[in-house]
Amino acid sequence: MLEAELARHPEFARDLKVIDTLGPSPMPPWVMLKSLPADLRENLRGALIGMHTDAEGAAILATWRIARFVAADDRDYDSLRQMERTAAAVRLAL
């Protein structure tokens, strides 16, 4: 998110000091209600996953600096779980 915001407003960078970085990490998953009809869920999933193959879809993705969407697996989020464990272990001195 920060990277996208700095691309739009590079002047913000002068007020930031990087002390450490985490990542790379996956973007949050997009979810749908289970109550949606299965065929609608599959059509939406297919539209998102194939979005990069359409000129207009690719342009929209490029605006957000997203190359494409892919089907995610639960293990794709293991890096975030590790970051959470690391953060939970941090104790700040007062």
C-alpha positions as MATLAB code, in Angstrom:
seq = 'MLEAELARHPEFARDLKVIDTLGPSPMPPWVMLKSLPADLRENLRGALIGMHTDAEGAAILATWRIARFVAADDRDYDSLRQMERTAAAVRLAL';
ca = [
       0.000    0.000    0.000;
       2.784    2.393    0.881;
       4.523    1.702   -2.410;
       1.352    2.538   -4.359;
       0.799    5.725   -2.375;
       4.385    6.871   -2.884;
       4.025    6.284   -6.626;
       1.097    8.719   -6.611;
       2.641   11.166   -4.112;
       6.453   10.911   -4.232;
       6.722   14.006   -2.028;
       5.599   11.899    0.955;
       8.913   10.016    0.852;
      10.858   12.966    2.258;
       8.969   12.609    5.560;
       9.631    8.875    5.940;
      12.569    7.057    7.434;
      12.736    3.312    6.867;
      13.984    1.524    9.956;
      13.161   -2.004    8.785;
      11.067   -3.866    6.267;
       8.874   -6.925    6.277;
       7.961   -9.004    3.314;
       7.401   -9.516    0.592;
       3.931  -10.593    1.551;
       0.777  -11.513   -0.317;
      -2.060   -9.076   -0.731;
      -5.159   -9.724    1.368;
      -7.473  -12.316   -0.151;
     -10.636  -11.310   -1.932;
     -13.580  -13.191   -0.502;
     -17.194  -13.852   -1.475;
     -20.234  -14.838    0.498;
     -20.823  -18.575    0.551;
     -24.489  -17.761    0.047;
     -23.799  -16.561   -3.514;
     -24.761  -19.138   -6.115;
     -21.822  -21.381   -7.004;
     -21.939  -20.443  -10.692;
     -21.769  -16.727   -9.837;
     -18.789  -17.330   -7.528;
     -16.992  -19.272  -10.280;
     -17.752  -16.583  -12.884;
     -16.406  -13.841  -10.594;
     -13.338  -15.912   -9.760;
     -12.681  -16.541  -13.442;
     -13.140  -12.857  -14.307;
     -10.616  -11.795  -11.664;
      -8.058  -14.483  -12.504;
      -8.330  -13.714  -16.234;
      -8.459   -9.944  -15.838;
      -4.844   -9.461  -16.945;
      -5.603  -11.007  -20.354;
      -8.044   -8.226  -21.270;
      -6.655   -4.797  -22.278;
      -9.098   -2.849  -20.110;
      -8.636   -5.245  -17.191;
      -4.855   -5.087  -17.500;
      -5.006   -1.279  -17.490;
      -7.068   -1.299  -14.297;
      -4.614   -3.697  -12.645;
      -1.669   -1.576  -13.775;
      -3.196    1.454  -12.066;
      -2.771   -0.401   -8.775;
       0.559   -1.941   -9.775;
      -0.951   -5.422   -9.759;
       0.309   -7.801  -12.451;
      -2.531  -10.300  -12.109;
      -4.686  -12.230   -9.694;
      -4.022  -15.903   -8.978;
      -5.854  -18.551   -7.015;
      -4.453  -18.574   -3.490;
      -3.824  -21.474   -1.179;
      -3.829  -21.204    2.612;
      -0.060  -21.813    2.736;
       0.441  -18.671    0.621;
      -0.245  -16.747    3.840;
       2.345  -18.539    5.978;
       4.695  -15.546    5.639;
       2.066  -13.320    7.280;
       1.647  -15.809   10.105;
       5.399  -15.739   10.671;
       5.374  -11.920   10.714;
       2.583  -12.028   13.286;
       4.601  -14.392   15.497;
       7.638  -12.130   15.191;
       5.623   -9.026   16.044;
       4.000  -10.736   19.025;
       7.439  -11.456   20.467;
       8.530   -7.812   20.339;
       8.708   -5.998   23.663;
       9.274   -2.255   23.599;
      11.295   -0.623   26.337;
       9.692    2.383   27.961;
];
